[in-house]
Structure formats: C-alpha cells, structure tokens
C-alpha cells in the first residue's frame, strides 16, 4: 500500500495530429480561445493508460467497451455484474441480497481492476427495479487538464477519399480534418495516499501506470494520434505526510527563437527547468526521492539528473 503522497509532471508532444478532438466542435483539437493553447482532457490521458495496461500488459480494467453476441455494448450495471464472482464461479444475483451483491462486486473489482485502484469508479448495482444502489470510490490518482506550454496553430486539411460518394458515382468522397502542426502538452497529477488506502492502490500499480503513461503515449496508433512522443516524466515522492508542492507544471516553460505558432519540433526550443529545480530544492527535506524519465531529444536549460543529484536528491532514472 502507498504511504506517502506524490506528484506527477508529464510532457509529451504531437506533430501534425489531433491529440484530443472536441466532438461538439467538428472534432477539432481543443484550444483555449483566450491563450491559444492546446487543451487535452484528463480523460484522454486516462484512456491512454487504460488501453496500454489492458492491451500490452494484460491487466484487467473496468472501463472498457464490451459487446455481447448481438453487438450491444454493456452499460455500467452489466459491467459491474461481470464481477459477481465467488471462488471462481459466477453467482446468481437472484439468490443474493443487495448487500451481498455490493460486497462481492466491490471486493472483486478492487482486486481485479487496476484502473479502479488508480482512478476510482462509481459502480451502479441493481438487484431488481426496486432494489438498486451504488458504490463510489474516489480515485487516488487525479490529473488536471493538460495544456500546451505554448500557443498553437490550427491547420485545416482536406483531401479525397478512396471510395465513391455513392452508387453509380464517378467522383470520390472528400475528407477534411483539423490538426496541430506541433504541440508540447503538459500534465500535472497527484497521487493521494489517503484515497489509495480505500482503493487498495499499491506501489506496483503506480509503477505500471508510469510505464503506461510513457509507453502508452508512444503506442497510440490511430491516424489522429500517431507520432505522439513522451518527452519528460517526473514523479516527486514525499516523506512528509499529506504534503505536496502543487502545480509542478507551472514551474516549467519553453524558450524559443521562433514565435509559438511557428514551433514544429522539440529541437526548436529549450525547456526551462530553473524554477522547477528551485522549488524542489526549497522543499528538499520533505522529499524522499524523485523518479525521472527523459527523452534524449529534449533539451533542458539544466541537466535534470546531475542538477538534482548535486543538490542531494535521490534520483531514480526510469528506462521504460
């Protein structure tokens, strides 16, 4: 079980892609109209983590699309009943009380589903139309909305499809999409040790999540997501109870000779980490260790590993 709080800082970039389309706005990349910065929801990052853990690591996850033999997709109540299992056998809910159903499902979901231990869940449980309840677990791991560290440029692309626009037609269909030539996206997260006790989150679970953040970002193969690259992942683990610095994403910025909208590659800027190093040093006595992964093409204003170690921090370099 986790005993101490920790904070996460995760940077990744995209080139000529759509990191998170808005379904109510023609699936365009989400952009803050006031700042021109790219927005990515925490749900998108959690989906990346879930898919990697399930598809590549073989972990069970609760939130996934499952269809029956008629191709009808499960609702949350049906999914919860997948875990109505005792001693390896599916139980008949008609022979159980609502309380027994809740106890059994809750125990199985927490034991089996790593995404519930990480992000929490609301489990709707229904014995009959007159007997229903729910169980809610607050996720120990929470992320803010991701945001690019610079203003971005929206690019409209139009092309022809491979097929005709209809039967007996001689012209092909047209396709259109919106992409970003470049976006360096920053996510900030917290792992709360108090909530972790309720979902039975372990340190091993957290390490799997870090792997999924890094490798899952690289493993996205849909046309709109291909080419995403993780650049920096930092986890600050505290030794003082209930303490966190907060908003680690606010302590990094980029410096480039080009204007923001002209940036096209990670080589076009330097990531300024001076303020981040300063705030970490200020709270050094409260920090147990720092876990760090960095892409070789990301240039920082200071070498993070050597700078942290010179200040007396214990640094664990991650090689995912």
C-alpha positions in Angstrom: 0.0 0.0 0.0 1.1 3.6 -0.6 2.1 5.5 2.5 3.2 8.8 1.0 1.8 11.4 -1.4 3.5 12.0 -4.7 3.1 14.5 -7.6 3.5 13.9 -11.3 4.7 16.1 -14.2 4.3 14.6 -17.7 5.2 16.3 -21.0 4.6 14.8 -24.4 4.4 16.3 -27.9 2.4 15.7 -31.1 3.2 16.6 -34.7 0.6 17.1 -37.4 -2.0 15.3 -35.3 -5.1 15.8 -33.2 -4.3 15.0 -29.6 -7.9 15.3 -28.3 -10.8 16.2 -30.6 -13.9 18.0 -29.4 -16.9 16.1 -30.6 -19.2 19.1 -30.3 -16.9 21.2 -32.5 -16.3 19.1 -35.6 -13.8 17.1 -33.6 -11.3 19.9 -33.8 -8.3 19.9 -31.4 -9.4 21.7 -28.2 -7.9 25.2 -28.0 -8.3 27.9 -25.3 -9.6 30.9 -27.2 -8.0 33.3 -24.8 -4.5 32.0 -24.8 -4.3 30.0 -28.0 -3.0 27.0 -26.0 -4.0 23.4 -26.8 -6.1 21.6 -24.2 -6.2 17.9 -23.6 -8.7 16.3 -21.1 -7.6 14.1 -18.2 -10.0 11.5 -19.6 -7.9 11.3 -22.8 -4.7 10.6 -20.7 -6.5 8.0 -18.6 -7.8 6.3 -21.7 -4.2 6.0 -22.9 -3.2 4.5 -19.6 -6.1 2.1 -19.5 -5.6 0.8 -23.1 -1.9 0.2 -22.6 -2.4 -1.7 -19.3 -5.1 -3.9 -20.9 -3.6 -4.4 -24.4 0.1 -4.6 -23.7 0.4 -5.6 -20.0 -2.6 -7.9 -19.8 -4.2 -6.1 -16.8 -7.9 -6.2 -16.3 -9.6 -2.8 -16.5 -13.2 -1.9 -15.6 -13.8 0.9 -18.0 -13.7 -0.7 -21.5 -16.1 -1.3 -24.3 -17.5 -4.9 -24.2 -20.3 -6.1 -26.6 -22.5 -9.1 -26.3 -23.3 -11.6 -29.1 -25.8 -9.1 -30.6 -23.1 -6.4 -30.6 -24.9 -4.4 -27.9 -22.4 -2.6 -25.7 -22.6 -3.2 -21.9 -23.8 -0.5 -19.7 -22.2 0.1 -16.3 -24.6 -2.1 -14.4 -23.9 -5.1 -16.7 -20.2 -4.5 -16.4 -20.4 -4.5 -12.6 -22.2 -7.8 -12.7 -19.2 -9.3 -14.6 -17.5 -9.3 -11.2 -20.3 -11.1 -9.3 -17.9 -13.9 -8.8 -17.1 -16.1 -5.8 -14.5 -18.8 -5.7 -14.0 -18.5 -9.4 -17.7 -19.0 -10.2 -20.3 -16.5 -11.4 -23.1 -16.1 -8.8 -26.8 -15.9 -9.5 -27.9 -12.5 -8.2 -31.4 -13.7 -7.6 -30.0 -15.8 -4.7 -28.1 -12.9 -3.2 -29.3 -9.9 -1.2 -28.4 -6.4 -2.5 -25.9 -6.0 0.3 -24.2 -9.3 -0.6 -24.1 -8.2 -4.3 -22.4 -4.9 -3.3 -19.9 -6.6 -1.0 -18.9 -9.2 -3.6 -18.7 -6.9 -6.6 -16.8 -4.3 -4.7 -14.2 -6.8 -3.5 -13.7 -8.3 -6.9 -13.5 -5.0 -8.8 -10.8 -3.7 -6.4 -8.9 -6.9 -6.5 -9.0 -7.3 -10.3 -9.2 -3.8 -11.9 -6.1 -1.7 -11.8 -7.9 1.3 -13.3 -10.3 1.4 -10.4 -7.5 1.2 -7.9 -5.9 4.2 -9.8 -8.7 6.4 -10.9 -11.7 5.2 -8.8 -15.2 4.4 -10.1 -18.9 4.6 -9.5 -20.4 1.1 -9.5 -24.2 1.0 -10.1 -25.6 -2.2 -8.7 -29.1 -3.4 -9.3 -30.8 -6.5 -8.0 -34.2 -5.5 -9.4 -36.1 -2.4 -10.4 -37.0 -1.9 -6.8 -33.6 -2.7 -5.3 -30.7 -0.7 -6.5 -27.7 1.1 -5.0 -24.2 2.2 -6.0 -20.6 2.2 -4.7 -18.3 5.2 -5.3 -14.5 5.2 -5.0 -12.6 8.4 -5.3 -9.5 7.8 -7.4 -6.1 8.3 -5.7 -4.6 9.5 -9.0 -6.1 12.7 -10.4 -4.8 14.8 -13.3 -5.6 18.4 -14.2 -6.5 19.2 -17.8 -3.4 19.0 -19.9 -2.3 22.2 -21.6 0.4 23.1 -24.2 3.3 25.2 -23.0 2.8 27.5 -26.0 0.2 28.8 -28.3 -0.6 26.5 -31.2 -1.8 26.9 -34.8 -4.9 25.0 -36.0 -4.4 23.6 -39.5 -7.2 22.5 -41.9 -6.5 19.6 -44.2 -8.8 18.5 -47.0 -8.3 15.5 -49.3 -10.0 12.8 -51.4 -11.2 9.5 -50.0 -10.7 6.1 -51.6 -14.3 5.4 -52.4 -17.1 7.0 -54.5 -19.6 9.3 -52.8 -22.4 6.8 -53.6 -23.6 4.1 -56.0 -23.2 4.9 -59.7 -21.0 7.9 -58.9 -17.8 8.7 -60.7 -16.4 11.1 -58.1 -14.7 10.2 -54.8 -15.7 11.5 -51.4 -13.8 14.3 -49.8 -12.4 14.1 -46.3 -11.5 17.0 -44.1 -9.8 17.3 -40.7 -8.1 19.7 -38.3 -4.7 19.0 -36.9 -2.0 20.8 -35.0 1.5 21.1 -36.7 3.0 20.9 -33.2 2.0 20.9 -29.5 4.0 20.2 -26.4 1.5 19.2 -23.8 2.0 19.3 -20.0 0.0 17.3 -17.5 0.1 17.6 -13.7 -1.2 15.0 -11.4 -1.4 14.0 -7.7 -1.4 10.5 -6.1 -3.2 10.8 -2.8 -2.1 8.3 -0.2 -5.4 8.6 1.8 -7.6 7.7 -1.1 -5.1 4.9 -2.0 -6.0 3.0 1.1 -9.7 2.9 0.1 -9.0 1.5 -3.4 -6.1 -0.7 -2.3 -3.6 1.1 -4.6 -0.1 -0.3 -4.4 3.3 1.0 -5.4 3.4 -1.7 -8.0 0.2 -0.3 -9.5 1.8 3.1 -9.7 4.9 1.8 -11.5 2.7 0.1 -14.1 0.8 3.4 -14.5 4.1 5.3 -15.1 5.1 2.7 -17.7 1.7 3.1 -19.3 2.0 6.9 -19.5 5.3 6.7 -21.2 4.9 3.7 -23.5 1.2 4.1 -23.9 1.7 7.5 -25.4 4.2 6.0 -27.9 1.9 3.1 -28.7 -1.2 5.1 -29.8 -1.6 4.0 -33.5 -4.8 5.7 -34.6 -4.4 8.1 -37.5 -5.1 11.1 -35.4 -2.7 10.1 -32.6 0.3 8.5 -34.4 3.6 10.3 -33.7 3.0 11.3 -30.1 6.3 11.2 -28.2 6.8 11.3 -24.4 9.4 13.8 -23.5 9.6 14.1 -19.7 8.0 12.2 -16.8 8.8 13.2 -13.2 7.4 11.8 -10.0 8.2 13.5 -6.8 7.6 11.2 -3.8 7.3 12.9 -0.4 8.3 11.6 3.0 6.2 14.2 5.0 2.6 13.1 5.4 -0.1 15.0 3.5 2.3 17.4 1.9 2.6 18.4 -1.7 4.3 21.4 -3.5 1.4 21.6 -6.0 1.2 22.8 -9.6 4.6 21.5 -10.8 3.5 22.3 -14.4 3.7 26.0 -13.5 7.4 25.8 -12.9 8.4 24.8 -16.4 8.3 26.9 -19.6 9.9 26.9 -23.0 12.2 29.4 -24.7 12.4 29.6 -28.5 13.7 32.0 -31.1 10.5 31.3 -33.1 7.1 32.6 -32.2 4.9 30.0 -30.5 2.8 29.1 -33.6 5.9 28.5 -35.7 7.4 25.8 -33.5 7.4 22.5 -35.3 9.8 20.2 -33.4 11.3 19.5 -30.0 14.6 20.9 -31.3 13.0 24.4 -31.8 13.1 25.3 -28.1 14.7 24.8 -24.7 12.7 23.6 -21.7 13.4 26.0 -18.8 13.6 23.9 -15.6 15.3 26.5 -13.4 12.1 27.4 -11.4 11.3 23.7 -11.0 14.7 22.9 -9.6 14.4 25.9 -7.3 11.1 24.9 -5.8 12.2 21.3 -5.4 15.4 22.4 -3.5 13.2 24.7 -1.3 11.3 21.6 -0.1 14.2 19.2 -0.2 13.8 18.0 3.4 10.2 16.9 2.6 11.1 14.9 -0.5 12.0 11.2 -0.3 13.1 10.6 -3.9 12.5 11.8 -7.5 11.7 9.4 -10.3 12.6 10.7 -13.7 12.4 9.6 -17.4 13.6 12.0 -20.2 13.6 11.7 -23.9 17.1 12.1 -25.4 16.0 14.9 -27.9 14.5 17.1 -25.2 16.9 19.9 -24.3 16.6 21.4 -20.9 18.2 24.6 -19.5 20.0 22.4 -17.0 20.7 18.7 -16.8 18.0 17.5 -14.5 19.7 14.4 -13.2 23.1 15.9 -12.4 21.5 19.1 -11.1 19.2 17.2 -8.7 21.9 14.8 -7.6 24.3 17.7 -6.9 21.6 19.2 -4.6 21.5 15.9 -2.7 18.3 14.4 -4.1 17.9 10.7 -4.6 17.1 10.3 -8.3 15.8 7.1 -9.8 16.1 7.2 -13.6 13.4 5.3 -15.4 14.2 3.4 -18.6 10.8 2.3 -20.0 
